[in-house]
């Protein structure tokens, strides 16, 4: 059986930030599960950047079934987690089980990937203190208020944490995350 990776997400997650790591990690031989507040069909969204807009636009995206509810997750069953962005992190950060899962991976120093608004969940879980993290640039203040150091880049690596700004960084984000995953296998 292959190693399993959990994506923590929910409704209004950015489609590209869920599907790119989902398929890229499968391609690398991992079994990937989607975890959400409930095991049901999720509605993702598409964010795009438009000239002259101060922020991104949002449209309905794809739907996808969650494989497991956060409450049913045993973090020890997984070798890593991925936290995509979109608006999902704004509300899953209030879920005690989502925070429990994140805290497990930081306590065990196991690989974590987060992008865009994903670091909101990390901040709520209290794991960014003293850590360097990227995020959607307007979240720099959230990273800093959580005690972290904001770095405006894609594929930012701080130990077990790999972070990025948004879906335009997907390639550099997942390349760096796969390197961290391979390094974790060597030391395991």
Secondary structure, DSSP 4 states (H G I P E B T S, - for coil): ---EEEEE--TTBBHHHHHHHHHHHHHTT-EEEEEESSSSEEEEEEEE--TT-SS-EEEEEEEEE-SEEGGG--GGG-SEEEE--BSHHHHHTT-HHHHHHHHHHHHTT-EEEEEGGGHHHHHHTT--TT-EE---GGGHHHHHHTT-EE--SSSEEETTEEEESSGGGHHHHHHHHHHHHHHHHHH-
